[in-house]
Amino acid sequence: MMNIILIAPPAAGKGTHSATLKEKYGLSHISTGDLLREVAVKDKDIADKIAKGELISDEIVYTLLENKIIEINSSKGHIFDGFPRTLNQAIEVDNILKKFNQKVDVVIYLDIEKDVAMKRVLGRLTCSNCGEIYNIYRDTFINENHCNKCNSILIKRNDDNEETFTKRFNTYLEKTQPLIDFYKNRGLLKNVKCQKTQEETFKLIENIIRELK
């Protein structure tokens, strides 16, 4: 059993690296962003907050998180993608995991420069069918504006714009430093400097995982 928390600014690659960890180590991937977007389909208030880059109340996220852990019932562990973001949330994650006789094993901080992250956001496209993520500054396409895997239309998320990104990034800087200090003081924090490619960055992450085994 291994529980990993990934914390990082927007567009640092949490989703990409979480998916790779899931595939390689059999861990379940719990993304609060994905959970909230699922709920947003039925809840206009949450949908509006997400579109504006505003944070959702902790109580809603706690409930979604605990229910997801129960639903998955993983024997190998979880990757928490995008949560916790604050000190209070970190404490509550500990409390939730204790209910399942689990704990946080490592916290990986993906460190990325703001201008690099913004370029990733503004160039990001997502497959409308399979969810594969592309970037116009990095990827080439077999059929323009179509997914290379399933040939479905690529779309741009409503919140992938400069104004929303800047607000989200600044909120991250304001709220996350106490969280980083909290995990650092507990000896759980591992800093990973984002490299030019996701593959190079994942090699650094994998080195950390090997140390846990």
C-alpha positions in Angstrom: 0.0 0.0 0.0 1.4 3.4 -1.1 -0.3 6.7 -1.0 1.3 9.6 -3.0 0.3 13.2 -3.0 1.2 15.3 -6.0 1.1 19.1 -5.5 2.0 21.7 -8.1 0.8 24.8 -9.9 -1.6 24.5 -12.8 -0.2 22.8 -15.9 2.8 21.3 -14.1 1.8 17.8 -15.3 0.1 16.3 -12.3 -2.5 14.6 -14.4 0.0 13.2 -16.9 2.4 11.9 -14.2 -0.5 10.5 -12.2 -1.7 8.5 -15.2 1.8 7.1 -15.7 2.1 6.1 -12.0 -1.3 4.5 -12.2 -0.3 2.4 -15.2 3.1 1.5 -14.0 2.5 0.7 -10.3 -1.2 -0.2 -10.3 -2.2 2.8 -8.1 -5.6 4.4 -8.3 -5.7 7.9 -9.5 -7.9 10.3 -7.5 -8.1 13.8 -9.1 -10.3 16.3 -7.3 -10.4 18.3 -10.5 -12.0 15.3 -12.3 -14.4 14.6 -9.4 -15.5 18.3 -9.4 -16.0 18.4 -13.2 -18.2 15.3 -12.9 -20.3 17.0 -10.3 -20.3 20.3 -12.3 -22.3 18.6 -15.1 -25.2 18.5 -12.6 -24.4 21.5 -10.5 -24.4 24.9 -12.1 -23.0 26.7 -9.1 -19.9 24.5 -9.1 -19.6 24.7 -12.8 -19.6 28.5 -12.6 -16.9 28.5 -9.9 -14.7 26.2 -11.9 -15.0 28.4 -15.0 -14.0 31.5 -13.0 -11.1 29.7 -11.3 -12.6 29.9 -7.8 -12.0 27.2 -5.2 -14.8 24.9 -4.1 -15.7 24.5 -0.4 -13.6 22.0 1.5 -16.6 20.1 2.8 -17.8 19.2 -0.7 -14.3 18.0 -1.7 -13.9 15.9 1.5 -17.1 14.1 0.9 -16.2 13.4 -2.8 -12.7 12.2 -1.8 -13.9 9.8 0.9 -16.6 8.4 -1.3 -14.1 7.8 -4.1 -11.8 5.9 -1.8 -14.7 3.7 -0.7 -15.7 3.2 -4.3 -12.2 2.3 -5.6 -11.3 0.0 -2.6 -7.7 -0.2 -3.8 -5.3 -2.6 -2.2 -2.2 -1.0 -3.8 -2.7 2.6 -2.9 -3.7 6.0 -4.3 -2.3 9.0 -6.1 -3.9 12.2 -4.9 -3.8 14.7 -7.8 -4.4 18.3 -6.9 -5.4 17.8 -3.3 -4.7 18.8 -0.6 -4.0 22.5 -1.4 -4.0 24.0 2.1 -2.8 23.0 5.6 -6.3 22.4 6.8 -7.0 20.1 3.8 -3.8 18.2 4.5 -4.9 17.5 8.1 -8.3 16.3 6.9 -6.6 14.0 4.3 -4.7 12.4 7.2 -8.0 12.0 9.1 -9.8 10.5 6.1 -6.9 8.0 5.4 -6.9 7.0 9.1 -10.5 5.7 8.7 -9.1 3.2 6.2 -6.0 2.4 8.3 -3.8 4.2 5.7 -1.4 7.2 5.7 0.4 9.5 3.3 3.7 7.9 2.3 5.3 10.7 0.2 4.4 14.1 -1.2 5.9 15.0 -4.5 6.1 18.7 -5.3 6.3 19.5 -9.1 8.1 22.8 -9.4 7.5 24.7 -12.6 8.1 28.3 -13.8 5.0 30.4 -14.3 5.7 31.3 -17.9 6.3 27.7 -18.8 3.0 26.6 -17.1 1.1 29.4 -18.9 2.3 28.2 -22.3 1.2 24.7 -21.5 -2.3 25.9 -20.5 -2.8 28.2 -23.5 -1.7 25.4 -25.9 -3.6 22.6 -24.2 -6.3 20.6 -26.1 -8.3 17.7 -24.8 -9.9 14.9 -26.8 -13.7 15.2 -26.6 -14.0 11.4 -26.5 -11.1 9.6 -24.8 -9.7 12.5 -22.7 -6.2 12.4 -24.2 -4.4 15.7 -23.6 -2.3 17.4 -26.3 -0.4 20.7 -26.6 -0.2 22.6 -29.9 3.4 23.8 -28.9 4.6 20.2 -28.4 2.5 17.7 -30.3 2.0 16.9 -34.0 -1.4 15.7 -35.3 -2.2 13.1 -37.9 -5.5 14.9 -38.6 -5.6 18.6 -37.6 -7.6 19.3 -34.5 -8.4 15.6 -34.1 -7.1 13.0 -31.5 -4.3 10.8 -32.7 -5.7 7.9 -30.8 -9.4 7.9 -31.7 -9.7 10.7 -34.3 -12.3 12.6 -32.2 -12.5 16.4 -32.1 -10.0 18.1 -29.8 -11.5 20.8 -27.6 -10.2 23.6 -25.4 -11.4 23.6 -21.8 -13.3 26.8 -20.8 -10.9 27.5 -18.0 -7.8 27.3 -20.2 -7.4 31.0 -20.7 -4.8 33.5 -19.5 -7.1 35.3 -17.0 -8.2 32.1 -15.3 -4.7 30.7 -15.3 -3.2 33.8 -13.7 -5.8 33.7 -11.0 -5.3 30.0 -10.3 -1.5 30.3 -10.3 -1.6 33.3 -7.8 -4.0 31.5 -5.6 -1.7 28.5 -5.6 1.3 30.6 -4.5 -0.7 32.2 -1.7 -2.3 29.0 -0.4 0.3 26.4 -0.9 3.5 27.5 0.8 2.2 26.5 4.3 1.3 23.1 2.9 4.8 22.7 1.5 6.3 23.6 4.8 4.0 21.2 6.6 5.0 18.2 4.6 8.7 19.3 4.6 8.7 19.4 8.4 7.3 15.9 8.5 10.0 14.6 6.2 7.5 13.6 3.5 8.2 16.3 0.8 10.2 15.5 -2.3 10.9 18.4 -4.7 11.0 17.6 -8.4 12.0 20.4 -10.8 10.0 20.0 -14.0 12.3 19.3 -17.0 11.9 20.1 -20.7 9.9 16.9 -21.3 7.4 15.0 -19.2 9.5 11.9 -19.7 12.6 13.5 -18.1 10.5 14.7 -15.2 8.9 11.3 -14.7 12.4 9.7 -14.4 13.0 11.9 -11.3 9.6 10.9 -9.9 10.4 7.3 -10.4 13.6 7.6 -8.5 11.6 8.8 -5.5 9.1 5.9 -5.8 12.0 3.3 -5.9 13.3 4.7 -2.6 9.9 3.9 -1.0 9.9 0.2 -2.1 
